[in-house]
Amino acid sequence: MSTLLEGSICRHLTRLTLPSIGGILAIMLFNLTDTWFISKLGTEELAAIGFTFPVVLIVGSLAIGFSTGAASIITRALGANDRPLARRAVADGLLLTVGGTLIISALGYIYCEPLFALLGAEGVVLQRVTEYMQIWFLGAVLMILPPVSDGCLRAAGDMVRPLVVMCICAGVNVILDPIFIFGWGPIPPMEMAGAAIATLIARAMGMLGSLYFLHYHHHLIDWSRPRLTACGRSCVDIIRLGIPAAISQALNPLLMSLYLKLAATTGGIHAVAAMASGTRIEGFVLMTTYAFNIALIPITGQNFGAGNYERVCQVRKICLRFAWIYSIAALLFLLLTAKWMSSWFSEEATIVEMSTQYLIIAAIGHIGINMSIWMSQMMNIIGKPKASLALTLSRVFVYSIPLCWIGSHFYGFIGLVTGITTANLIAGIHANYQSKRTLSNAMEFRCAPNQTTT
């Protein structure tokens, strides 16, 4: 029996969250390493890597979707002690990831140059970004498969081995980046192409590591040839369950682009720089939020699959309490340090002041961010993607966009940030209400006569 089905829920969540914080730090190190070494090549190369971010994030949403969909099935199956279903879901999730990514790879490679020209790259910058991304698209399977296989490990309650895999990836990337970018010994300098090759090799190491752990340690990959109809149903379920997470991941960079555009309209380049630095600092503050979100996957899914509904309700209550505690702690921390941290990114007083304003006002809405992220995750994991998707779409299109536009239009930069905060708070209230109703309905359905609990 899984250890997550009994014992202290708080202790389990702490044990599951801490390794995930380390994994997030490893990913940040990976990305910062690429940016830092590429910046040594020149301004055009640094601008080129900047153009890759939205495309990489949107393609990465594919991995988030497949990972979440597969994890939802795997973790509930393990909780119900249906190991064959869990093994089949892992295999189908990996197969679906490879198939979907190959399509993206082909389209991305063929239309790479026109895509980035459409995004505004031109001249030397367009040449550099095309040089980098064509290699990236060729090896996209190596980029997308590791997050999915790591997600399958986490669904089994294993948070340590994904951390090991991500640390290996980051370490290999740190070693290979300067070798392939600037050359070393018999290896010639390959500049942007070298950065892409180093990234792919590091990701390949991560892919091999996570697949090794899935197969040899957890024995969670079913290598048998599936029946076509069963495989098709499984893939449809994974896609259906993963769509909300994928859409949410894809909408985040688009929403940030809107924020930056509104900032540019209201406060010019100073406001854009302030928001850019502020969101980077905020990302570090929210690391625990994202790590806790990962920890919810196995403990929610396995207990729901096992029919331990009281423990699922306890998980939700702990989430709500922790959302308040962590948000208040983050606000107090930023009240003391926001100005100091903002000065890391700029010495210009106006930018530092605006960045400080952003961090403090936005921190008031962190309670809503925590609630909406965690409640959406719980609804996905128990197999209720429609409720999660409704929450995501409401947060973006009903709350964030109108409130940010109104705030920026009438009150400038402060109004924009207040709009972001207000939207997050409303989304949190919505998430609290929606999750309570969804969990209650799901449990009543599974406990009803003539209903199975598998």
N, C-alpha and C positions, 0 to 999 in steps of 0.2 A: 504493500500500500504506500502511496506517496506520502512523504512526511508533511506535505502542505495541507493534507486533509485533517490534521490534528495539531495541537500545540498552539502557542501564542502567535496570533496573526501579526501583531506589531513586530515581534522578533523575526518572523519570516520576511516581512516586508523590508525590514532593515537589512537583513542578510542578502536579500535579492537586489536591493537598491545600490548598496555600496560598490559592488563590482561594476555596475552599469555606469556610475559616475566616472570610474577609471576608463571605461571603454569610450565614453564621450570625449574625455580628455585626449585619448589616443587618436581619435578621429580628428579633433581640432589640431593636434600636432602634425598629423598627416597633411592636412590642407595648408597649414601655415608653412610647412617645409617647402611644399611646391611653390607657393607664392613668394617666399623669401628668396629661394635660389633663382627663380625666373626673374625676379626684380633686378638681379645683378646683370641680366642680359641687356636691359635698357627699358626706356619708357614704353616703346611700342609693344615689347613682349609682355610687360606688366599690364598694359591696357588690353592686350589680347586675352590674357588669362582671366581678366575681369569679365569679358564677354562670354566666357564659358560657363560662368556660375549659374545663370538662370536656366540654361539648357541642361546642364548636369543635374540641377535640382529637380527639374521637371521629369527628366528621364529617371532620376532616382526615385520619383514617386511610384514608378512601376515596381521597384523593389519593395517599397513600403507596402504597397497594395498586396502583392503576392505573399509577402512575409506575414502580414496581419491576417489575411484570409486563411493561409495554411495553419498559422498558429492557433486561430480560433478553433479549427477542427481538431488539431493535434491535442491541445491542452484539455478540451472537453472529453475527447476519446480516452486519454490517459486517466482522467479522473473517474471515468466510467469503467476503467479496467478493460477497455477495448483496444488492446495493443495492435492487432491487425489493421484496424481503421487508422490508427495514428501512423503506422508505418506506410500505409498506402497514401495517406495525405502528404507525408514528407516527400515520397517519390513523385507524386503528381504535382506537388508544388514546385519541385526542382525542375521537372519536365516542362511545366507551363512557363516557368521563368526563362528557361533556355529558348523555347519556341518564340515567346513574345519578344525577347531581347534580340534574337536574330533578325526579326522583322525591323525593329528599330535600328539595328546596326546597318542593315542594307539601305534603308531610307536615309539615315543620317549620313552615311558615307557618300551616297550619290548626290544629295542635296546640301551638303555641308557648306559650300561657299555661298550659294544663294540664301541659305538660312541666316548666316551671320551678316551678310550684306543687308538683309531685311532688318536685322537688329541694329544696324547702324555702323558696323565695322567697314572700313574702307582702306584702300592703299596698302601700306606695309602691315598695318594691324590686321587687315583681312587675310593677308598671306600667312601671317604667323598663327592666327587662330585656326585657319583651315589646316595648316601643317600639324597642329597639335590635335585637333578634334577628329581628323580623318583616322589617325592612329587610335584615338580613344574609341571611336565608333567601331573600328575593326575588332577591338578587344572588349566590347561592351559587356559581353557575357561574363568576363572576368571581373567587371566592375559591379554587376548587378547580382550575381549569384552569391557572393559572400554574405551580404546583408540578409538574404533569404535563408540561407543555411544557418546563419547565426540565430535568426529568429526562430527556427525550428528547435535549436538547442535550448533557447530560452523558454520555449513552450513546455519543454520537459523539466523546467526548473533549474537548468544549468546556466548560471550567470558567469561562472569563473572561466570556463573554456572560451566563450566568445571574447572575454577580456584578453585572454592569452593570444587569441587569433588577431585581435585588433592591435595589440602591442607589437606583435611580430610584423604586421603590415607596416605600422608606423616606423619601426626600427629599420626594416629593409628599405623603405622609401628614403629615410634619412641618409642611409649609406649609398644607395644607388643614384639618387638625384644629382649630386655633384659629379659623379663618374660619367653618367650619360649626358649631362648637360654641357659640362666643360671639357670632358675627355680625360682619360687617364691611361697611361701605358699604351697598349695596342688599340684601345677604344677611342675613336676620334670624337671631337666635340660635335654633338648633334643638336644642341640648343633646345628649341621647343619640342622637336621630335623626341629628343632624349628624355625630356621631362615626362612625356606621355608614355614612353617605353618603360621608364623606371616605375611609374605608377601602375602600369599593367602587370609588371613582374611582381611588385609588392602585393597587388590584389590577387594574383594567381597563387601566391604563397598562402594568403588568407583563405582562398577557396579550398585549396588542398587540405589545409588544417581543419577547417570546419567540417568538410565532408568526411575526413578521417575520424573525427570525434563522433559524428552522427552514426557512422557505420560500425566502427570498431568498439567504441565505448558504450554508446546507447543502443546500438543495433536497431536503429530507427529508419533504415532505408529498405524498402521492399523492392528488390531487384527483379522480381518475377514479372513476366509480361502480363499486363492487365487486360481485362476484357475492354473492348473499345467503348461500349456503352457505360460501363462503370467508371472508366477513366474520364469520359466526357462529363458525366454527372459530377464527379469529384472536382474537375476543373471549373465547371460552372459555379459550384458552391464556393470555391476559393476566390473566383473573380467577384461573385456577388458579395462575399464578406469583406473583400479587400477594397472594393470601390470607394467607400467613404474615406478610408485612410489615404488612399492614393489621391483622391480629389482634394482632401485637406492639405496634403503635402504639396500638391501642384498649385493650389490657390495661395499658399503663404508667400512665395516670392512675387506673385502677381499683386497681392495686396500690399506688400512692401514697396513695390514699384509705384503704386498709386500714392502711398504715403509720401514717398520722396518727391513725386511730381507735385503734390499739394504743398509740400514744404518749400519746393523751389518757387512756386507761385506766391506763397505768402511771405517768405523770408529770404529768398534768393539763395546764393551758394552757401552762405553762413548757416542757414537752416538745414540745408541738405547735409552739410558736413557734420552739424550737430546731431542730426538724427542718425547718420551713418555711424558715428562713434558711439552714440547712446545705445543703439540697438546691439552693437558688438559687446558692450559692457553688460547689457541686459541679458545677452545670451549666456554669459558666464553665470549670472545670478540665477537663471532658470535651468541650469544644468541638473539640479536636484529634481526639478519638476519633470524633466524628460526621463531621468533615470527611474524615478518612482513610477512613471507611466509604464516603463518596460517591466518593472517588477509586478505590476498588476496582472500581466498576461497569465502567468502560470497559476497564481494563487486564486484568481477569479475563475478561470476556465476549469481548472481541475476540481474545485469545490462545486461549481455549477454542474459539471458532468457527473460528479458523484452523488448529486442530489443534496448536498450540504447547503441548503439555501440560507439557513440562519447565519452560516459563516460568510456567505456572499454579502448578506445585508450588513454584517459587521465590517467587512472590507469597505463597503461604501461609506459607512459612518466614520471609519478611521480616515478615509480619504477627505471627507468634509472637515473633520477636525484638523487634520494636518494641513489642509489648504489654508485655513485661518492662521495656524501657528507659523507656518513657513512664510506666508505672505506678510504678516506683521513683522517677523524677524528680518525679512528682506527690505521692507520699507525703512525700518530703523537703521539697518546697515547702510542703505543708500543715503539716508538723511545725513549720516556722518561722513560718508566717503565719496559721494557722487561728484563733488567738485574736484576733489583730488584725482579720482580716476579719469575724469574728463580731461584733465590737464595732461594726461599721458599722450593723448591723440592730437592735441593742438595747444599752442601757446597763445593763440589769439583770444583775448578776453571775451569777445562776443560769442564765439563758438563754444567756449568753455561754459559760459553762463547758460546758453540755450540747451546745451547737452545736459547740464545739471537739472534744468527745468524739466526736460523730457524724462530723465531717469526718475525723478521724485514723483511727478504727476503720474507717469505710467505705472509706477510701483503700486499705487493705490488700486489699480485694476488687476494686479497679479492674482488676487483671490479668485477673480472671475476666470482668468486664464487657467489656473490650476483646476478649478471645478470643471470647466468645459473640456479640457484635455483628458482628465481622468475619467469623467463620467462617459464621455464619448468612447474611450477605450473599453470601459466595462461593457457598454452596450454592444460594441463590436464583438467582444470575446464571448458573450453569451449567445451570439448568433442573431442579433437584432440590428443589422446594418442600416435599415431604412430610418430608424430613429436617430442613429448616429449621423447619417447623411443629412437629415433634416436639420439637425443642430448645427452642423458645419455650414450648410448653405445659409441658414438664418444668421449665423454669426457674421458671415462675410457680406451678404447682399442686403439683409434687412437691418442689421445693426451697424456694422463698421463703415461701409461705404457712405450711406446717407449721413450718419452722425459726424464723420470726419469731414465730409464736404461742407455741411452746415457750419461746423465749428470753425473750419479754416476760412470760410467765406466771410463770416461775421467777426471773428476774433483772432484771425491770423494764426501764428505758430502755436500759441497757447491754446487756442480753440481747437486746432488740429489734434494736439496731444490729449486734450480733455475729451475730444470725440473718441479717440482710441480707447481711453480709459473707461469711458461710459459704456461703449460698445462691449468691452470685455466684461464689465460688471453685469450688464443685462444678459449676456451670453451665459455667464456663470449661474445666474438665477434660473434661466431657461434650462440649463443642463441639470441643475439640481432637481427641478420639477420633472423634467422628461425622464431622467434616469430612475427616479423613484417609481414613476408610473410604469415604465418599461420593465423594470425588474419584477415588480409586483405581478404584472400581466404574464410575464414569461414563467414565473414560478407557479402561478395558478394553472396555466395551460399544462405544464409538465406534471402537475399533481392531479389533474383531472382524470376521471375514470376513462379507461380505454385509450390512454395516451402513454406512449413509451417514454422512457427517460434516457434513451441513448443519444 
